[in-house]
Amino acid sequence: NRAKSEFLSRMSHELRTPLNSVLGFAQVLARKEIPPDQRKAIDHIQKAGRHLLNLINEVLDIARIESNRQALSLEPVQVRAVVAEVLNLIQPLAAERGCEIEECEVDENWYVHADRQRLTQVLLNLLSNAVKYNRPGGRVWLGCEKMEANGARSLRISVSDSGIGIPRDSMGELFTPFARLGAEQTPVEGTGLGLALSLRLVQAMNGTLEARSTLGEGSTFTIELPLVDSPLERWSPSHAAKLEMHASRPRLKPATLLYVEDNLANLALIETVLTARPEITVIPALQGQIGIELATEHQPDVILLDLHLPDMSGVEVLRRLRAQERTRDIPIIIVSADATPDSMQRLQNEGATAYLTKPIDVDEFLGAIERLLEQRSDSERRIPTNG
């Protein structure tokens, strides 16, 4: 398996280089004034190229998971936010197919222990399949249910459809890579990797993905993930006491703190913690590139940086901030669940000022922020003035 995964990984990387030229030049040609028949041909090239790129990405993901090289950022994820995002993304396809999606009520306090980006990917894949392989004018049901058994809590998310269903003797192949069951009965394109990848991602998040189907009636796919308290609900009276302790300490100079983080619950947590320090204004950035732009524009006093971002890695953000003159000397604190000594040393070598592991300790966090801001104020006071 390891040799196979390594081969698939290398092959996927090698395919990207020629595909970059194919898609790149197709886009260049598409911008020109060309006859309709040629434009149609270019559209076909781009569509086929994107399909191949999707296949390469999925092969690469499966290879990484099977070789234990797929990095996941497991943390409390608000299910309502993920469901809202996925429904927003799937609505255009549902409207195009005349498919009605029946939504479910999701409690705002339901959080699961997962990787937000990957959970979004899995749910989007299940809903896409439910819409694409449905009957014309069919229906899709999204369900969400809190479960409790033997003292363990979990959240069950189900996606059901009114499609053609899957034969009983084919169910064993459902999560096999490249298996496209019933592909001969539909013109829908696919890689045969979506469900295989979804299963492996859910298992990597300590969850389960199961399917049941009745031929001629439809199918139901069910995800079950560990349910956890929201970051704010985890607080005990001792946390409040720590906030009061910091609030009673001497005030700092007014300062700005940029937090580059895509998890809204984590953003809310930091904003709540920093109510103990009203002198500090928090600037949120949900993507790495936005974080770089805001840091360049505002030059904050401190930057908090998560490692797992939707558009680029936190390490890349760190490198770019350290490479720019305007952001080179801003203290950067990494806040992440990746707490291995190797990762800490690597980030220190890249220019990280400090490293805090999730879940954060309130006292440790506030202490680190206060020390950095006090050091920055001392440095400013030591700068000689002309006059």
N, C-alpha and C positions, 0 to 999 in steps of 0.2 A: 504494500500500500504506500509506503513512504517513497519508494522508487517511482511508482506511478504518479504520485502527487507532485514529486519534484519535476518529472517529465512534463506534466500538464502545466505546471507553473512556468517552466522555461519556455514551453511552446507558446503559451499565452502571451508572454512578454515579447517574444520574437515576432508574433503576428501583428502586434500593435504598430510596429514601425512602417511596414508597407501599407497598412490600413490607414494610418495617419495621412499618407500621401493621397490615397484613393479618396477619402472623405474630404480632405483639404482642397484638392483641385476640383472636386465636384462642386464644392461650395463656391469656389472662385468662378467657375463656369456659370453657376446658377445666378450670379449677380450680373451677368452680361445680357445684352439684348440678343436673344437667340430665337429661332423659329420654334413654334409650339411642339413639333414632333421631337426636336432635340431636347427641349425642356422636359418633356415627358420621360425621355430616356435618362436624363440626369436625375430626375426625381426617383426613378427606379434604382439608379446606382446608389443614391443617398439612402433610400429605404433599406436596400440590401446591406449596405455598409453598416448602418446603425444596428440592423439585426445581428450581423456578425460581431460587432463590438459588444453587444449585449451578451452574446454567447461567450465571448472571450472573458468578459468580466465575471460571469457566473462560473465558468470553468476555473478561473483563478481563485474565486472565493471558496469553492469546494476543495480545491487543492490545498489552500491555506488552512482550512478547518481540519482536513484529514491529516495534515502534517503538524498540527498544533501550532501554527504560526498566525492564526487569525486573532488579532487583538480585539477584545470586546471591553467596553467600559460599562460594567454592571453597577447600576445605582438606582435609587428610587425614581421611577418614571410615572408621570401622571397619565393614566390611560385615556382620560377624557381628551386631553390635548392631542394625543397620537391619533385617536379615532377621528377627531375633527379634521386633522390634517389629511388623513387618508381619504376620508369622504370627499373633501374638497378636491383632491387630486383625481378621484375616480369618477366624479359626476359628469365631466364632459364625455367620457367613454360610454357611461350608462345612458346619457341623453342620445348619443349617436346610435346606440343599439335599441333604443326604446325600452330600456330595462328600468324597472322601478326598484329602488333600494329602500327597504324599511329599516330605519335606524332604531337603536335601543337607547334607553336611559343609562347614562354612565355617571355614577356618583363622583363629584369632584375630589373626594378624599380617597378614591381608589388608586393606589400606587402599586406597581409591580417591580420586582428586582430584575432589571433588564438593561439592555443597551438600546437607547431610544431610537437611534438611526436604524439599527437592525430590526427592531420590533416594527417600526414603520414599514420597512422593506417587506417583511413577512406578511403583514396585514394587507399591504397593497397588492402583493402577489396573489393572495387568496381571493380578494375581492375582484381583481382583474380577471382571474380565471372564472369566477362565478358569473361575471358579466359576459365575457367573451364566449364561453361555452354554453350559454343559456339559450332558451328558445326565443324567437322573436317576440318582443313584448313581455318577456318573462319577469320574474321577481327574484330579488335577493334579500335575505333577512340577516341582519347583524345582531347577534345577541351577546350580552355581557352579564355574568352571574358570579356572585361571591360564593365561594365554597369553603367548608370547614369540616375536617375529618381528622380524628386522632390528635387533636391539638394543633394541627397544621392548617394554615390559611392559604388559600390560593384564589386566583381569579380565572374564570373560564370565559374565553372569547370564542364565539362560534360564528361561522359564515355558512349560510345555507342557500341553496339555489333551486330553481324549478327546472333545471336542465334535463338532459337525456339520461343522466345517471351512468354508473360504471358497472359492468358485469362483475358478478361475485368472483369469478375465477381470475379476474384481472387485478383485483385489489392488492394482491401481494407485490405487484410490480409498480404500484402507484408512486412510491418514493425512490424508485431506482433511477439513477442519472440517465438521461437521454431517452427515457421511456415516455412516449407520447401516446397514451391510451386513447383510442378512438380518433386518432388524427385523420384516418381515412374518411371519416364521416363529416369532417368540417374543414372549411377553407382557412381557418384561423392558423396563423403562423406561430411557432413556438420553438423553444430550444430543447424542451424535455428536461430542463435543469431546475426550473422554478421551485417545484415541490421538494425535490431532493435537497436543494440548498436551504429552503425554508425549514425542513425537518432538522437539518444539522445546526442551523442557527438557533432554533428553539431549544434543542438539546444542550447547546453550548451556554444557553441562558438558564440552565437547570429546570427546563420545562418540558412539556410533552406536546406533540402534535399528532392528532388521530383523525381518521376519516371513516365515514360510513356512507353507504350509497344504496339506493334502490333503483334498479334499471327502469327507466321510463318515468321516474318521479323526481329525481334530483339527488344532490349530495350535500353532506354537511362536514365541514372541517372544523376541528375544535383545538384551540390552543389553551393550555393551562400553565400558568406561571405563578411563582411564589408571590403572595400578597404581603406588602410591608406597610408600615406606618409612613405617612408623609413626613418629609424632613422637619416640618414645623411641629407636627404632633409628637415627635420623639423627645421634645424638650421636657425636662423635669424642673421642679422648683429650683434646683441647684443652678440650672442654666440662667434663670431669671436673676438669681442672686449674683451671678458672675457679671451679667449686664449692668446691674445696679452698681456693682463694685467699680467697673470701668467708668460708668457715667459719673461717679463721684470723684474721679481722679482729675488732675489739672487739665484744662482744655488745651487742645492742640490748635495750631494755626489752621485756617480753612484749607482744605485739601480736596483733590479729586482722585477717585479710584476707578479705573477702568476694569470691568470684569468681562472677560471673553469666555462665554459659556453658552451652550445651546439648550441646556436643560432649564426650563422655566422654574421648576421647583427649587433648584440650587440657587438660581438668581434671587428668588424670593427669600430664601434662607439667609443669604449674605446681606440683603437689604434690611432684613429684620434684625440680624445681629448688629449691624452698624447703626441701629437706632440708638445704641449706647454712645455713639460718637457722632452727634448731629453736625459736627464741623466737617465731616467727610461726605462729599457728594458722589454718589455711585453713577457711573455711565455704563450701561449694559451694551454688549455686542454679541449677537447670536451666531456670527460666523467669523472665521479667522481673517478674511480679507477686510471685512468691516472693522474688525478690531484694529488692524494695522492702520487703516485710514483714520479712525478716530484717535488713535494714539499719536499719529503724525500731526493731526489738526489741533488736538487739545493739550498734548504733552502732559498727561496726568502725573500726579505725584507717585502713584503706585499702580502696577498692573497685576491683576489676578488672571491666570491663564489655565484653562482646562486643556488636556492633551488630545481629547477626542472631539473633533469639530466636524460639521457636515461637509465643509468645502476643502479643508486641508488639515494636516496634523498640527497639533500645538507646537511640536518641535520646529516645524517649518515657520510658524508664526514667530517663535522665539528667535530663530536665525535672522529673519527679515528685520525684526525690530532692532536687533543688535547691529545689523549692517547699515542702518540709517543713522545719519548724524543727529537728527532731531529726537530720536528715541533710544539712542545707544546707551545712555546712562540712567534711564529710568529703571528703578528697582522692579523686578518681575518675580512674582511668587507663583510657582506652579501648584495648583490645587487639583489633585488627581487620585484615583484609586490604585494606580500603578505604583506600588510602594517598594519595588525591589531595589536592593543596593546598586545594582548595575544601572538601572534606569535613573536613579538619583544622581549617580556619578556622571552619567552621560549628559544629563541636563545641566549639571553644574559646569561641565566642560563647554557646553553651548552658550553659557552666559546667564543661567538662572541664578537669581539672588537667594532664593529660599524655596523650600519644598514642604508643602503640607499635604497630608494624606486624608482622603475621605473615608469615613465621616469625620468632619473636622471637630476638634475640641475648641469650644468657644473661647476659653481663656487663652489657649495657645494661639489661636487665630488673631484675637484682638491684640494680644501682646506683640505678635510679629508685626502687625500693621503699625502699632504705636511706635515701636522701636525704629522702624524704617522711616516713618515720618519725622520723628525727633532727630534722627541722624541727618536727614535731608535739611531740616531747619538749621541744625548746627553748621552744616557745610555752607549754607547760604550766608549765615552770620559771619563766617570766617573769610568770605570773599571780600578783598579790599575794594573800597570805592574810590573813584577819582574825585578829587576836589581839593 
